[in-house]
Amino acid sequence: THLDLFTLELTSLTLQPVASAAGPCAALLRFLEPGLYLALVSEAQAAPLPSYHFDVQCLDCPAPAGPGDLRLNEILATPQAVDDEVGEWFELQSLRDEALDLGGVVVSEGGGASFLVPAGVTLAPRGYLVFARSADGAQNGGVFGALPFGPGFALDADDEITLLSAAQQPIDAVSYTSAPPWPAEVGVAVQLGVEVEP
């Protein structure tokens, strides 16, 4: 029997060893610290194998956001309290009763700019998340806890925002203008479900 030790850097993952071509193997996974594990692999042979194969499974991890999971709930394209360069923002709302993984979601605007939501960004069940031109609440008009737009991403008074999943599936899209019935006043956000008089 041959024993090998591996140090593994993982986040919320469990390893399930698969039998090698040389025979079955067993693995003992021990927690060292958050994100770091020690795996002890036992092979039914005396010599070490050149490599091992593991299936990596995520337990209790948020599901990737897909069609029907998110909606664009509110958009402020023309702020009043601060300049557009720091004050633009939009809000996402989860429509799921489970947590969502937003990593890899593609956000695009009508001018052709887009950005990827970074890996590790999650949204609580039925929760809300704001993306802003500036994530600094002291500069962006008081929107705290927002995530920043990607480089080059900006909103115009007449624009469109689209969301694509990490698998390139449509999630949601909103086209808006500065003409009625959309809010024409500077500093007024477009909000889903709120009727605006022309």
Secondary structure, 3 states (H helix, E strand, C coil): CEEEEEEEECCCEEEEECCECCECEEEEEEEEECCEEEEEEEECCCCCCCCCCEEEEECCCCEECCCCCEEEEEEECCCCCCCHHHHCEEEEEECCCCCEECCCCEEEECCCCEEECCCCCEECCCCEEEEECCCCCCCCCCCCCCEECCCCCCCCCCEEEEEECCCCCEEEEEEECCCCCCCCCCCCCEECCCCCCC
